[in-house]
Amino acid sequence: MMSCTVTPVFEQFATSYDAATPIQSQVAEHLAQLIVRYHTGVTDMCVVDVGCGTGKLTQAVMSKFLQNAALASAQLYGVDTAASMLAIWQQRVAHLLSMPLLSMPLSSAPVSSLPKSPMMLHSQALCANMADMALANQSADLVMSSFALHWTSPSVIAELGRIVKTKGQLHLAIPVAGSFHQVRQRFPKLPVFDFLPSHAWLAAIETLRQQRQGTLMYQAEQSFAFSYDNLKSLLKNLKQMGGAVSGKDSIDTATFRRYLQDQSPIGLDYQLLMIGLQL
């Protein structure tokens, strides 16, 4: 059993995280499509999922590589501060090799009769802070992160770039300012997370690009949203994903109760900065 000191909320809600995070699943799938689209053809890869959580992004990316028979081998690293999240990440990785190849036309044959992938897959869970990873300089072909970097600061970009090989790639999906727009608009006194503006991240990424003489493969902002029955349902969901955190002063009880009486549907919306960089 691995041990590390983490923010307790993530340890506590690891088992409920997957069901409570449909938007994170959508973003992981979208980023995975971009990663596979820009794949350079390297067949033996070292892949690092930074802030991997339960492995949504790892599964989305590696399942696509498996289905396309794009890799001969992969060394996977999952980096996270929550041991309970990493345990689920390890289970997901173990399940990947049992996946059948799906690049061929499907027939009426049972899945169990389809050939399994011959890809060699090794994995290691690293219980570590994403700003100080115990990985060697320029050791990874692919460094990726989805819905994690907002918990730290743009200075983390230098650490991620440090472990990317020359001609390796960095793919990121970062929640930025503009997220939680509906909640902020309808419930202005409700304490919510303060996301950094995209330009703060872009400045750090541009510094890395210049230092490594890299190439920006893509850059876009995209909105993702999910509707809940009411505010109470949305807040329950945030708690189950381990995201009910705020550095602001608490809301007064009377206002909070008034907000909870609003039974109309409310959307949870995120603004995501999507970045792909080849170094």
C-alpha positions as CSV (number, residue, x, y, z in Angstrom):
1,M,0.0,0.0,0.0
2,M,1.6,3.3,-1.1
3,S,1.6,6.2,1.3
4,C,1.7,9.9,0.8
5,T,0.2,13.1,2.2
6,V,-2.6,14.5,0.0
7,T,-5.6,16.8,0.1
8,P,-8.0,14.6,2.1
9,V,-11.0,15.4,-0.2
10,F,-9.4,13.5,-3.1
11,E,-8.5,10.5,-1.0
12,Q,-12.0,10.4,0.4
13,F,-13.9,10.6,-2.9
14,A,-11.8,8.5,-5.3
15,T,-14.4,5.8,-5.6
16,S,-17.2,8.2,-6.5
17,Y,-15.1,10.4,-8.8
18,D,-15.7,8.6,-12.1
19,A,-19.5,8.6,-11.8
20,A,-19.5,12.2,-10.7
21,T,-17.3,13.6,-13.6
22,P,-19.0,13.3,-17.0
23,I,-17.4,16.5,-18.2
24,Q,-13.9,15.2,-17.3
25,S,-14.7,12.1,-19.4
26,Q,-15.7,14.2,-22.4
27,V,-12.6,16.3,-22.1
28,A,-10.4,13.2,-21.8
29,E,-11.9,11.7,-24.9
30,H,-11.5,15.0,-26.8
31,L,-7.8,15.4,-25.8
32,A,-7.2,11.7,-26.6
33,Q,-8.4,12.3,-30.1
34,L,-6.0,15.2,-30.5
35,I,-3.1,13.2,-29.1
36,V,-3.7,10.3,-31.5
37,R,-4.2,12.7,-34.4
38,Y,-0.8,14.3,-33.8
39,H,1.0,11.1,-33.0
40,T,4.4,11.1,-34.8
41,G,4.6,7.4,-35.4
42,V,6.9,6.5,-32.5
43,T,6.1,2.9,-31.7
44,D,7.9,2.5,-28.3
45,M,6.7,5.3,-26.1
46,C,7.2,6.5,-22.6
47,V,3.9,8.2,-21.6
48,V,3.3,10.3,-18.5
49,D,-0.2,11.3,-17.3
50,V,0.3,14.2,-14.9
51,G,-2.4,14.5,-12.3
52,C,-3.8,11.2,-13.7
53,G,-6.5,10.8,-11.1
54,T,-8.4,7.6,-11.8
55,G,-7.0,7.2,-15.3
56,K,-9.7,8.7,-17.6
57,L,-7.1,10.2,-19.9
58,T,-4.7,7.3,-19.8
59,Q,-7.5,4.9,-20.7
60,A,-8.9,7.1,-23.5
61,V,-5.4,7.6,-25.1
62,M,-4.1,4.0,-24.7
63,S,-7.3,2.4,-25.8
64,K,-7.1,4.3,-29.1
65,F,-3.4,3.3,-29.6
66,L,-4.4,-0.3,-28.9
67,Q,-7.3,-0.2,-31.3
68,N,-5.1,1.2,-34.1
69,A,-2.2,-1.1,-33.2
70,A,-0.1,2.0,-33.2
71,L,2.4,1.0,-30.5
72,A,4.7,-1.9,-30.0
73,S,5.4,-1.1,-26.4
74,A,4.6,1.6,-23.8
75,Q,5.9,2.6,-20.4
76,L,3.1,4.4,-18.6
77,Y,3.6,6.6,-15.6
78,G,0.6,7.9,-13.6
79,V,1.5,10.9,-11.4
80,D,-0.9,12.0,-8.7
81,T,-0.8,13.0,-5.0
82,A,-3.8,10.8,-4.0
83,A,-2.9,7.2,-3.4
84,S,-6.6,6.1,-3.7
85,M,-6.8,7.7,-7.2
86,L,-3.6,6.0,-8.2
87,A,-5.0,2.6,-7.1
88,I,-7.9,3.0,-9.5
89,W,-5.5,4.2,-12.3
90,Q,-3.5,1.0,-11.8
91,Q,-6.7,-1.1,-12.2
92,R,-7.5,0.8,-15.4
93,V,-4.0,0.2,-16.8
94,A,-4.2,-3.5,-15.9
95,H,-7.5,-3.7,-17.8
96,L,-6.1,-2.2,-21.0
97,L,-4.2,-5.3,-22.1
98,S,-7.5,-7.4,-22.0
99,M,-9.0,-5.1,-24.6
100,P,-9.5,-6.7,-28.1
101,L,-8.2,-4.9,-31.2
102,L,-11.1,-3.1,-32.7
103,S,-9.5,-1.5,-35.8
104,M,-10.9,-4.5,-37.8
105,P,-14.5,-4.7,-38.9
106,L,-16.7,-6.1,-36.1
107,S,-18.6,-9.3,-36.9
108,S,-21.1,-11.4,-34.9
109,A,-18.2,-13.3,-33.3
110,P,-18.1,-12.8,-29.5
111,V,-15.6,-10.3,-28.1
112,S,-13.7,-13.1,-26.4
113,S,-12.8,-14.7,-29.7
114,L,-11.2,-11.5,-31.1
115,P,-7.4,-11.2,-31.0
116,K,-5.8,-9.4,-28.1
117,S,-3.2,-6.7,-28.6
118,P,0.4,-7.9,-28.7
119,M,1.6,-4.5,-27.3
120,M,4.0,-4.7,-24.3
121,L,2.7,-2.5,-21.6
122,H,4.4,-1.6,-18.3
123,S,3.2,0.9,-15.8
124,Q,4.3,2.7,-12.6
125,A,2.2,4.8,-10.3
126,L,4.1,7.8,-8.8
127,C,2.6,9.4,-5.7
128,A,4.2,12.8,-6.2
129,N,3.5,16.5,-6.6
130,M,3.1,17.3,-10.3
131,A,5.5,20.3,-9.7
132,D,8.3,18.0,-8.6
133,M,8.2,14.7,-10.3
134,A,10.9,12.0,-9.8
135,L,11.4,11.5,-13.5
136,A,14.6,12.1,-15.5
137,N,15.2,15.1,-17.8
138,Q,13.8,14.5,-21.3
139,S,12.7,10.9,-20.5
140,A,9.1,10.9,-21.9
141,D,7.9,10.8,-25.5
142,L,4.4,12.0,-24.5
143,V,3.4,14.1,-21.4
144,M,-0.3,14.7,-21.0
145,S,-2.6,16.2,-18.5
146,S,-6.3,16.8,-18.3
147,F,-8.3,18.6,-15.5
148,A,-5.3,18.8,-13.1
149,L,-3.0,21.7,-13.7
150,H,-5.6,24.3,-12.3
151,W,-4.8,23.0,-8.9
152,T,-1.3,24.4,-9.1
153,S,0.2,27.4,-11.0
154,P,1.6,28.0,-14.5
155,S,5.1,27.5,-13.1
156,V,4.4,23.7,-13.4
157,I,4.7,24.0,-17.2
158,A,8.5,24.1,-16.8
159,E,8.5,20.9,-14.8
160,L,6.3,19.1,-17.4
161,G,8.5,20.4,-20.2
162,R,11.6,19.2,-18.4
163,I,10.7,15.6,-18.8
164,V,9.6,15.8,-22.5
165,K,12.2,14.4,-24.9
166,T,13.4,16.4,-27.9
167,K,10.7,15.8,-30.6
168,G,8.4,14.6,-27.8
169,Q,5.0,16.1,-27.2
170,L,3.1,17.9,-24.5
171,H,-0.7,17.8,-24.6
172,L,-2.8,19.7,-22.0
173,A,-6.4,20.4,-21.2
174,I,-6.6,23.1,-18.5
175,P,-9.8,24.6,-17.0
176,V,-9.5,28.4,-17.2
177,A,-11.4,31.6,-16.3
178,G,-14.9,31.5,-17.7
179,S,-15.6,28.2,-16.0
180,F,-18.6,28.0,-13.7
181,H,-20.2,30.9,-15.6
182,Q,-23.8,29.8,-15.0
183,V,-23.2,29.3,-11.3
184,R,-21.4,32.6,-10.9
185,Q,-24.2,34.4,-12.8
186,R,-27.2,32.9,-10.9
187,F,-25.6,32.5,-7.4
188,P,-23.0,35.3,-7.2
189,K,-22.2,34.9,-3.5
190,L,-21.6,31.1,-3.7
191,P,-17.9,30.4,-3.1
192,V,-16.4,28.7,-6.2
193,F,-12.9,27.9,-7.4
194,D,-11.0,30.8,-9.0
195,F,-9.6,29.6,-12.3
196,L,-6.7,31.4,-13.8
197,P,-7.1,33.2,-17.1
198,S,-5.9,31.4,-20.2
199,H,-3.2,34.0,-20.9
200,A,-1.4,33.1,-17.7
201,W,-1.0,29.5,-18.9
202,L,-0.2,30.6,-22.5
203,A,2.6,32.8,-21.3
204,A,4.3,29.9,-19.5
205,I,3.8,27.6,-22.5
206,E,5.3,30.2,-24.8
207,T,8.3,30.5,-22.6
208,L,8.8,26.8,-22.7
209,R,8.3,26.7,-26.5
210,Q,11.0,29.4,-27.0
211,Q,13.4,27.7,-24.6
212,R,13.1,24.4,-26.4
213,Q,12.6,25.8,-29.9
214,G,9.4,23.8,-30.0
215,T,6.3,24.0,-32.3
216,L,2.8,24.8,-31.3
217,M,0.6,22.1,-32.9
218,Y,-2.7,23.4,-31.8
219,Q,-4.3,25.9,-29.4
220,A,-8.0,26.3,-28.7
221,E,-10.5,27.2,-26.0
222,Q,-13.6,25.0,-25.8
223,S,-16.6,24.9,-23.6
224,F,-18.0,21.7,-22.0
225,A,-21.2,21.6,-19.9
226,F,-23.5,19.2,-18.0
227,S,-26.9,20.1,-16.7
228,Y,-28.2,19.3,-13.2
229,D,-31.7,19.3,-11.8
230,N,-31.0,22.1,-9.4
231,L,-28.2,23.7,-7.3
232,K,-28.4,21.1,-4.6
233,S,-27.8,18.3,-7.1
234,L,-24.8,20.2,-8.6
235,L,-23.2,20.8,-5.3
236,K,-23.6,17.2,-4.3
237,N,-21.9,16.2,-7.5
238,L,-19.0,18.6,-6.8
239,K,-18.5,17.0,-3.4
240,Q,-18.5,13.5,-4.9
241,M,-15.8,14.5,-7.4
242,G,-13.6,15.9,-4.6
243,G,-13.9,19.4,-6.0
244,A,-15.9,21.2,-3.4
245,V,-13.0,23.5,-2.5
246,S,-12.8,27.3,-2.3
247,G,-10.3,29.8,-0.8
248,K,-13.0,32.5,-0.5
249,D,-15.0,33.4,2.6
250,S,-17.9,31.2,3.4
251,I,-21.4,32.2,2.3
252,D,-23.8,33.3,5.0
253,T,-26.4,30.7,6.0
254,A,-29.4,32.7,5.0
255,T,-28.2,33.3,1.5
256,F,-27.1,29.7,1.0
257,R,-30.6,28.5,2.1
258,R,-32.2,30.9,-0.3
259,Y,-30.0,29.6,-3.1
260,L,-30.9,26.0,-2.3
261,Q,-34.6,26.8,-2.6
262,D,-34.1,27.5,-6.3
263,Q,-35.3,24.2,-8.0
264,S,-34.6,25.2,-11.6
265,P,-32.0,23.3,-13.7
266,I,-28.5,24.6,-13.6
267,G,-25.5,23.9,-15.8
268,L,-22.0,23.1,-14.7
269,D,-19.8,24.6,-17.4
270,Y,-16.1,24.6,-17.9
271,Q,-13.9,26.6,-20.3
272,L,-11.0,24.4,-21.3
273,L,-7.7,25.5,-22.8
274,M,-6.4,22.8,-25.2
275,I,-2.8,22.9,-26.0
276,G,-0.5,20.7,-28.0
277,L,3.3,21.4,-28.1
278,Q,6.1,19.5,-29.8
279,L,9.5,20.2,-28.2
